[in-house]
């Protein structure tokens, strides 16, 4: 099951049954066992349908191995003809008719796939957009999803029709049933193909070509004159490098623009008020009028950055990653091609200077972390005598980012399991929030098994606490009122979940393709964006209010968000990652797990963020010392160190990071304007060229 990547046990049974059905069909076709063939075919159809619904990833992998739905359908059609040849129910004329109809069905299915491919390619615009008015391009609607999607399910309908006809022919001895069923299947396929033809003609005649699209985009750029562009190229699973900067860029007081290079990024991009362009071709990007842009921001170092870097009228900025939480983080020599490198704090500046990759100190700007400005910060006191009242039931957030790291025993996942077990076995009660990294359990079977053991530990601990709470809860009006409020909050959370899903469907519009979204998303809908933000805020409030405060939680998926968990936590346990770097902004205590074979002192020496962290050794050793400040804040010996490390890594608290980011953009834009004016003063017409050229 793990090798196949099948998560659901029912999916494993269905896949095994499907494989068995294919073998049975082959044997039945060779031996002429019509009843066995029909029964195995019907069972196989049911297994296919179940796998399409429960294991779409498996079906996609089978397609890449040339054993997709079309290949399996073709094999079963050939086996059906082989069976009919072995049976005497059809006769020569019936067999010839069946062969002709099966060939028509296969040809129609191939033609259907070709038409869909042609339509999809023709509807792929040279430049796709969001929040940009391109309605004058007169883009037509895409074909209905019923005609273009679910090809596997559609072929199952054809196959089911043939199997039912075969069954009727076997029972009656009349070949006309199977011929009629094949006629119905082939006719349905032909009708589907004919329904697609008008959409292909419309796509060829009406959809704008590259020149027309680029001209319309240029007209918008000249009218809007964006001053700042956020540029990104990369795979879909790295889209978070872009999305973390959408908020700060959207907050700029001057017009801004987002440019992405991959179409899949446009699909993955979360709703934003910013105008977005997707320009896959470097040739098309070079033709866009970006002369008004003065600042280009790059969240990642990728080879395709060169396509924008070559524009001399922009000031190019690399947004150095993360919270600079690790002094040993790599510094890419490619960074020297940018005009400036923006880092969070002094740590990022030192790292680039000491790496000696050609980035000058004067070209490094400290802007803080604008994404962290909204986090709830602990008390501002820095002296050792400053204490706050501890929470009645402290909350520990455990957020590992590695996938099942091995503990002292060498068993994958043992380190995570030992930490959770030590927290649950604490002598003084606390609440555990376990939030594993999203890929946890998807890379190795061992890590998946370790994650399940951790979840089982937390579930068992919750059962014990629930039993204790029921046995000790006073039967008074206040207790009943509190429980009623939690029930109401849980109901409200469920309602909000449905509303958020419905709103996301409206924002993302699964029924529309890229061309239609380019046409229809002419401008952002502030009301929808505000509604979405408000619903998510209400959902988080309802989520935390609905769960009894004494119960532990396993948090998987996107909600509640990591920053919402930060607000709930009194202490974080993690490893060297951006998660700890972000949590540092709250000034709450945190702990790091020390890698095996590395001493505590050496670990602190190598990693700045570790100098203000409590450390956990192998087997979660040191947990008692870590938890002591939770119950007596006056014992928090690293309070002062956290303030110092935070300022070193993330910069000072005032002015806010978003203000520093805005000021840095404004200053660089002014520098860009000066460079452009000087460049214009040194331009001259080139004799015989008929156009102006820049004298560098």
C-alpha positions, 0 to 999 in steps of 0.5 A: 500500500505504501509503495503505491501511495494509497492512503485509504484501505478501501483504495488498496482493496479496490486496486487489488480487485481492479487488477484481479478483474483485468486478469480475469477478463483476459482469461475469460476472453481466451476461454469464452466464459461470457458470464465470468467476463461480464461479472468481472467487467461490472466489478472492475467498473465499480473499482475504477469508479471508487479509485477515481473518487478516492485515489486520484493521485494513483490514477494519475500515476498509472497514466504516467506509466502508460496504464491510464484510463484510456489504455485500460479501456482499450485493453478491455475493448480488445478483450470484449472483441476476443470474447465475442469471437469465441462465442457463437451468440453473435455470428459473423455478421454480429461480430463484424458489426461489433468490431466496427462499433468498437473501432468507431468507439475507440476512434471517437475517444481518440478524436475527443482527446485530440479536440480537447487538447487543441481547444486547451492549447488554443485557449492558452493566452500569451499573457494571462491576468487577474485584476486587469481589465482585458474585457475588450479582447472578447474572450469566449467561454470554454466548453462545459466541464461535462464535455471536457473533464472526467474522461475516465468516468465517461469511458466507464459509462461506455463500458458499462453500456457494453457489459449490460448489452453483453449480459442481455445477449448471453441471457437471451441468446440474441446478439442484437443486445450487445450490438445495440449497446455498442451502438449506444456507446459509440453514438454517445461518444460521437455526440460528445465529439460533435458538441466540441466542434463549435468550441474549437471553431470559436477558439480558432476564430475568436480568441485573440492572438499573442499580438492582440493580447500584448497590445491590450496589456501594454495599454493597461500598463501605460494607463496604470503605470505600476511603480513596483513589480513583484516577480516570481518564477518557480514550481507550485510547491514554492508558491509560499515564497511569493504569497508571503510578500503579497500583503506587504506589496499590496499595502504600498501606497503606489500602484504595484504589479505581480508577474509570475512565469508559470501558469500553475502559479496563477492557479495556486495564487491566493486571492489578492487585490494586486493586479497579476500577470502570467507571462510564460514566454521570455519573448513576450515579457520583453515586449511588455511596456514596463518602462514605468516600473522603478523597483523590481522585487525578487523573492527567490533566486531562479534562472528566469529572473534574468529575463527581467533583470536585463531591463536597465530602467528598474532597480532590482532587489533580492528579498533575502529569505526567511527570518535569518534564523540560521547563521549557516544559511547559504548565501547565493553568489548570484545575489550580487547581480541585484542592485540591493539585497534586503534582509530582516536584520543585522544578522542577514547583513553580516551573513552576506558581507562575511560570505564575500560573494560580491554584495557590498555592505552599502547595498544591503538594506534592513527592512525587518519582517513585514509579515510578522507585524500583526503577531501578538507580542508577549510583555515588553519587560526585559529585566530578570525581575519582570514577571507576568502571571502564568496561564492557568493551563499553559499551551505548548506548540510543537511544530517540527519541520523535519519529516520523521527525524530519528531519535537516539534509537535511530528509528525514524520519528522517534525524536518527535514521538519522545517530545510529545510523550514527554509533554503529555507525561508532564507532572504539571498539566499543560495543553499540547498543540501538535502541528507537523509540517504539511509534508510530514508522513508523505515522504516515507512510510516510517515517518507516516507511522510515527505521525500516526503513533503521535496522534494516537498518543494525543487521542488517548491523553484527550480521552483520559482528560475528558473522562476526568473532566466529566467526573469532576465537572460541577453540575451548576448553571455556570458549567452548563452555560460554558458547555452550551457556549462551546457547543454553539461555537462548534456549530458556528465553526462548522457553518463558517467552514461551509461559508468559507468553502462557498466563498473560495469557490466564488473567488477561484471559479472551478468552472472557468479556465484561464482565459475566462478568468482573465476576461472576468477578473477585470478588477478585484472585488473589495467586498469579496476580499473583505468578506473572506478575511472577516470569515477566516478571522471569525473561524479562528475565533470560533475554532479556539472557543469551541475546543475545551481548553484542557484538550490537546489538539492535532492541527493539520492542513491550512487552518488554523494558521501557524500564526494563529497557533502562535497567538495561542501558545505560551511556548514553542518547541521546534527545530531550526527553521523559519517557524522558530524565526517567526515565533521569535517575533512574539518574544515568548520562550521557545526550545530547539531540538539539538541534532544528534552528535552535536553538543549544546555549546557548539549548537549555540555557537553555530546558530544565532537563534539557538542562543536564546533558546532552551535546548532539548537533547536526545530523548527529550532530555531537558524537558523539565528545565524547559517547562519550569518557566511556563509555571513560574515566569520569573525563572525564565532566564532567557528573556533578555537574550530573546530581546537581543536575538530578536533585534539582531535577527529581525531588526528593531521593533520601531518603526514597524517593519511594514513602514521600513519596507515602504520607505525602502521601496520609496527610496529606491524608486526615487533612485530609479527615477534619478537613474532614468533621468540621467540615462535620458540625458545621455541618449542620442539618436543612432545614425541610420537606425531610426530609433533611440538607443541608450549610450551606456 
